[in-house]
C-alpha cells in the first residue's frame, strides 16, 4: 500500500554520544536533541502536535520529563520501548500519524542513560521476554558465561562461518572499517583507528567476536521533526528529504527453528526490507548509503545479506572487495555505526535517521557519500522488532 501523504523529515538533531561516566542525565540529553531538531527545522515547539519518546532503561513517563525540558504545551506524549529498535519504532509511529492525517507535525525523540557493563535483565521476578530465545540458543550452542547478546550474535556469526567457511578476519575487518568511518564523525564515541591485528588480538568474547567487535554501552539522544508535505510548505519548512517507504516486522516461527542466524532477526529484517523495496519500487542496487544495525560485527555481516545488498553466502567477498565502504557498491554506516558511534538503545534509530538525512542533504561533511538519492536504515531489537526505512531526496 502506498503512503497516503508524503511524509517529510524537516529537522533532525542529536547530541554526541558518550560513555556512561561522562554523560548528563537523560532529560538533559533529550532536551538538547529536541532543541537541535527544532532549530534544524526552523520550527517552534508550539507547532508540534504529538510526540513519541523512545527509551529502554527508565521509569514510565520519562518521555514527558524529556519533553518538559523544551515546553509545556499539553500535547500527547507516548512512551515507546522496543528494545534496540526503540528509536525507529518511535519514528514509525510518528510517520504513521502524519501519513494517515492524524497529525501534521510530530516529534520523535529517542534517548538513553545507560549503565556501564553488558546489558542485563532488570526484572528477575517475572517471565523474561527472552525465555523462548534463550531456550533455542541453549539447545543450539550450550551454555556460556559470556553476555547474553554476545552469545546470540556471536553464535549467529559462528553458524554463518561454519556454513560458508568464513574466516574470523572477515568479521574483524568490519570493526576496522567502522573506526575508519567514525574518525570523520564528531558525534561518535570511538574515533581512533584500529588495525586488523588489534581487533583480532583483543580479548575474546564469544564465537568470532572479540571485544572490539561489540558495541559499547553509551548514553545519548537524537530527535526528528516529521510533517506532511503540505504542512511543511505552508510553514516554510524544508521539503528536501522524505520517507519513501517504511516497514516494521516481528519474529515468525523461523526465529525459533534452531538456526542462530534467524534467532537474531535475519528473517524479520529481510521481510521488512523486501516490503520497503516493493513499496518504493526500488531495488537494493539503487541504494548508495545504509545505516544498519551493527551491534556486533557478526550482525553487520548478516545484515548485508538480509537487506539483499549482496547475495546469500557472498559477504566475505563483498567485504574483501571493499564494496561496503567509500568507492564500493554501498557505503555502510558512514557514521561509524553502533560499533564506533555508540549504541544508546533508545537513541540509535533516530541517530541513524539524522545521519541519513544529512547524507541526502549533502551536509555530512567529510563523511559525505557522493550521488545519494536514496538512503536505507535498518534497526532491530531482539524480542523482536525490525524497522527498515527508506529515505529519498526530493527535488
N, C-alpha and C positions, 0 to 999 in steps of 0.2 A: 504494500500500500504506500503510495507516495504521500509525503508530508502535506498537510492541508495548507499550511502557510510557511513561507520561507522564514527560517529561524536564523537570526544574526547573532554573532558573538561581537558585541560592540565595545567591550572593555575587559581586560584581564589584568591581574596583578598577583604578585607573590612576594614573599619575603625570603631572603637567603636561608636555606636550611642549615641547621646547626646540630651539634651533638647535645644530648640532654644536659650536660653540666654547664653549657654556655647559653641555654635557652631562657627567654622570657616565658611567662605563663601563657597558656593557650589563648586567653581572651585578648591579650596584648598582640600576639601574633596574628590572630584572626582580624582584629580591628585594623591593623596595618595593611593586611592583604586586601580587605574590603575597600579601604580608602584608596589604595593604589588602583584597584579595578575601576572604581568610580571616576577617579582622576583620568585614567586612560580613556574611559568612555566619554569624558566630558559631561557627565550626568550627575545631577544632585541626588542624594539619597531619597529625597521625597518622591522621586519617580518610581522607586521600587515598590511593586505591588505584592510580591511574595518572596520568601527566602527559604532555601533548602540548605541546611547546615550539616555537614558530614564530619563525623569523628567516631573513633572506635573506643578509646580509653577515656572515659569521663562520665560524670553524673548526667542524669536526664536533664534536659533543658539547658545544657551548656551552650547550645546554639543561640539561645536567647541572650545569654550574657555576652557572647561574642558580638552579636548584632547591636546590643545596647551600647557598645563602645562607640558606635557610629551614629545612632539615632534612636529615638523612642517614638516611632511613628504608628505603632499599633498594628502593623501588618502581620499576616500569618507567618509563623516560623516553624518549619517542620524539621525535626532532627532525624538524621539518616545514619544507619550503621549497617554496612555490608562488607565487613572486614576490609581487605586491602583494596577492594573496588568501591569503597565508600564515596570518594570524591567524584568518580564518574557516575555513581548512582544518583548523587545529588544533581549532577548535570543532566542526567537522563530525565529526572523529574522536572527540572526547570524547562528543558526542551519540550517535554510533553505539554506542560502548562501553556507555553507560548504557541506551540503548533496547533493545539486544539481550540485556542481562543479563550481559555480560562483566564489568561492574564496576558498583558502586552509587554511587561518589563519585569524580569525576575532575576534574583541574585542567587548564585550557587557559590557556597564557600565551604572549604574543607580545611581542617586544622588538626593538629595532634601535638600533645605534650607527652612525649614518651619517656619511659624509664630506661636506664642502662641495662644491657644484657639481652639475652634471647627472649622472644615472646613466650609468655606462659599463660595458662588459664587463670582467670581471676575469680571464677565461681566454681568451687570444687564440691559443693553440697547439692548438685543437681546434674541431670544428664548433660553431657557435653555435645554440642552440635557436630563435633568431630568424631564421635564414637564409632560411627559406621566406617569412616575413613580410616581410623586407627586400626580397626579390625582387619580391613583389607591389607593395609601396609604391614601389619604384623604377620599375616599369613604369607604375604609375598616375599618379605625380606627379613623376618625375625625382629628381635628387639635390639635396641642400641641406647647408649647414654647420650647420643647427640641430640641437639634441639629438634623438636618435632618437625618443624618446617624444613630444616636441613635434611632430615631423614627422608622426607617425602619427595622433595625436589631433587635431592642428591640421588635418591633411589630411582627417580624417573630418568635422570641422566645416565645412571648406570645401566638401566634397562635399554635405553637408546644405544649406548655404546656397545652393549652386548649384541644387539640386533644388527647394527650396521658396522661394527668393527671400528668405532670412532676412538681415536686416542685421547688421552686426558688433556694433551696440549691444545686440542681444538677448543675445549671449553675454556681453558685458561686464556686463550687468545682474545676471548670476548672481554675479559676483565682489562686486558691491556688496551683494547680499543676504547672501552668506556672511560678510562682515565685520560686517554688522549683527547677525547671529545670534551670531557669535563674541564680540561685546562682552559678552555675558552668560555666557561660559564661562571660568572661571578656569583650565581646563586647556589653553586654546588658545594658540598662539604669537602670532598676529597678531590683535589685538583693536581696533585703531584703525580708525575708519570710513574708507572711500574713496568718492569721488564717481565718477559715470559718466565724467566728463571725465578724472579721474586714471587710471582703468583704460584708457581709450581712448588716452591720450597716453603711457602707459608704453612702454618700449622694445618694439618689435615682435619677436616670436619666430618664428611660422610661421602661415600661414593667417589666421584671425581672432584668433589668440592674441597677447596682449601679456604682459609679464612678470607682471602682477598677476592673470593668469588661469591661472597654472601653480602647482601645489602646490610648497612648498619642501621641500628635504631636511631632515628633523628627526630627533631622537632621542627615544625614549620607550618605555614598556611599559604593558601592560594585561593583565588576567587575569580569569578567571571560574571559579567552582566550580559544577560540573554534577552533579546527583544524580537518582536516581529519586525519585518522589513518596513511595514507601514509606520510603525511607531518610531523606528529609527529615523526615517525620512522626515516625519513630522517634527521631530525634536532636533534635527540637525546632527544626528549621531552617524558614525561611520557605518557603511554597509559593505565593506570590502571582504569580510570573512563570514561565511555561512556554514551551517551544519547541513551537509548534503544527505547524510543518512546516519542512522544510529540504531543499534540493537543491543538488547540485554538478554542473556540466556542463563539458565541454571543447569545443574547436572542432570544427566539421564542415567539409565541403567548401566551404560557402558563405563561410567566412572567407577563402578564397583565390581568390575569384571575380573579384577586381579592384575590388570595392566597398570603399572605405576605411572606411565605417561598420561593415561587417561584419568587416573585418580587426581592429578594436579591440574586438570582443567583443559587438556588438549581438545577434547571434543566440543566442550561448550564454547571455547574460543573460536574454533573453526566454524561452528554453526553461526555464531554471531557475525564473524567476518563474511561468511557466504551471504548472509541476509543483507549485510551492508553493501557488498558489491552488487548484488542483484537489484536492490532498491535504487542505488545510484546509477546503475547502468555502466559500471566501470569494471576493469579487471585489475588484478594486483600489479600488473606491469605498468599501469598508469600512475602508480604511487611512487613518489621520489623520496619521501621522508616519512618515517614512522617513529613514534614514541611508543615503545612496547614494554611490557611488564617484566623487567629483568631483575626480579627479586634475588635470583641466583643465576649464574651464567648458564646453568643447565636449562632454565626456563626460557632464557632468551633464544637458545638454540632450538628448543622445541617450538617456540612461537614463530620462528622463521617459516616453519613448515605448516603449523596450524593456520597461520594467516595467508598461506599459499604464496609467500614471497619466493620460495624455491620448492621444488617437488620433494615428496617424502623420501628420506634417505640421502639427500644431497647437501645437507647443511655443512658437512665438512668441507666440500669443495667450494661452496658459497663463501665460507669464511676464509679459506686459504687464498681464494682469488680476489679478496678484498671487495666483494660485492655488497658488503654490509656497511660500507663507510664511504667517505668522500671519494669521488671518482669511480664508484661502483654503481651497481644497479639501483640501490636504495640506501639512503643514509639512515641507519637505525640508531635511535637515541642520541641525537646531536647534543642533547643537554648533558650527557654523561649517564643518563638513566638512573634507576634506583641504586645501582651498584656504586655510583660515584656522587650523584646529586644528593642521594639520601632517600629514605622512604618513611616519612611521617604518614602513617596509613591513611588518615582521612584527607590529607592534602594532596596525595600523589596524583590522583586522577585530574584534579584541576591544575596542578603544576604542568602536567602533560598538555592540557588544553592551552595553557599560557604559552608554552614553548612552540606549539604548532601554530598558534595564532600569530606569534612573532615571525615564524618562518614564512607564513603565507603573506604577511605584510611586507616582507623584506627587511624586518627590523631585528634580525638575530645576530647582527654584528659579525664577528669572526666565526660564528657557528653557521652562518647562512648557507643553505643549500641552494644551488642555482636552479632556476627554472621550475620552482614549486607552484603548482596549481591545485594539487590535491595533497592532503596530509592525513595519515591514518593514526588513530590512537587505540591502544589495546591495554586494558586494565582488568585484572582478575582478582578475586578474593576466594580463598578456599572456603568451602561450606555449602554452596558455592555460588558465585556470580561472575559472569564475564560481560564486560561492556566494551563494544567496539564502536568507534565514532569516526566518521569521515568528514573532514572539513574541506571546503572549497574556496578558492579565491574568486571573488566576484568583481567583474569589471565595472 
